[in-house]
Amino acid sequence: MSTEAAPSGVWFAPGRVNLIGEHTDYNEGFVLPFALPHRAVVTASAVSGGSSRVRSAQQDGVVEFRAATVAPGEVTGWAAYLAGTCWAFREAGFPVGEVDLRLDSDVPVGAGLSSSAAVECAVGVALAGLAGVPVDPTGLARIARRAENAFVGAPTGGMDQMASMHGRPGRLVFLDTRDDTVELVPFDPPAHGLELLVIDSRAPHAHADGEYGARRADCEAAAAALGVPALRDARPADLPRIADERIRRRARHVVTENERVLQVVALLSGGADPREIGPLLDASHASMRDDFEITVPHVDVAVAAARAGGAVGARMTGGGFGGCVIALCDTGRVGAVTAAVRAAYAERGWPAPVVFPGRPSEGAGPLPG
Ligand code: GLA
């Protein structure tokens, strides 16, 4: 006879793609992501006393810890995302009993699609559901981000968790990271005869963590040089005041990227043809490549090939040093764009990229029956 506790519920949270606004979130700036149909699903039940148990369909073994007392450093590896969210939920003042959590996720790992935020947000909504406490999506996103920053130890901004919590079908999550204000912006490429392709470059993700922290430090140095609280407060005309050439380029990326986000929002909110955002996607990529220096050959080749294949705009999405590229294409060009990227990779002997349509999808919540 099984001694396992009966499941008390099933919750999910999605991965995300960022349409535009890269490395702006930790500079108190603007981002414009959307939730993907790919999800982390958590089957959760309360257990009385003892320890919490977590397992993952994508990993071997069971990890045990005490949710009531677990602290940073006590759980590492894949289970840290789950234990860390229990810890952060408790730290936020909510009741956390011992739990049995079973995770199953189809968000690609290491592709820059926020597989970790999806796990944290899924555990967050599950804990809130089990405890029967109403926690608003922004509150849960902050808890999930705390797990990532203070328990897992990754110094990320808050975009990924906010996108996972606030996503809606046919909508972008326009987030002002200074105060976490969210506005949903319509974005429904198929309604305009378009597809937003997501192209997983499958580039090796080497040194991404250290480089991310280094970019943060450069941005802080830029804000200090300008005497502003964050780069959000800087304007293009301020940039010549930064003496250090590298720091000035880092700041130029952030300052111009914030402006590009606002321009994309103005176009889409104003009902423009989404094709009009193409040049802004291209400019974002150039800025990441030349000023922020976070692209790698695999993503630069994918972007160039997508444009040559007929995409109206393309850019790397996510933290950088690999991960995914997005390419906005007329529906009739999807085959040509995909073939162009595949051919460019084949020529170089690189593994074939994975390509799928990115369509804005539902944010975290109970898994519909
Ligand atoms: C990663 C981080 C986000 C954000 C992006 C870059 O995805 O988790 O907080 O900084 O990189 O835009």
Boltz pocket constraint, residues with backbone or C-beta under 6 A from the ligand:
constraints:
  - pocket:
      binder: B
      contacts: [[A, 18], [A, 21], [A, 22], [A, 23], [A, 24], [A, 25], [A, 26], [A, 112], [A, 156], [A, 157], [A, 158], [A, 159], [A, 160], [A, 318], [A, 319], [A, 320]]
      max_distance: 6.0
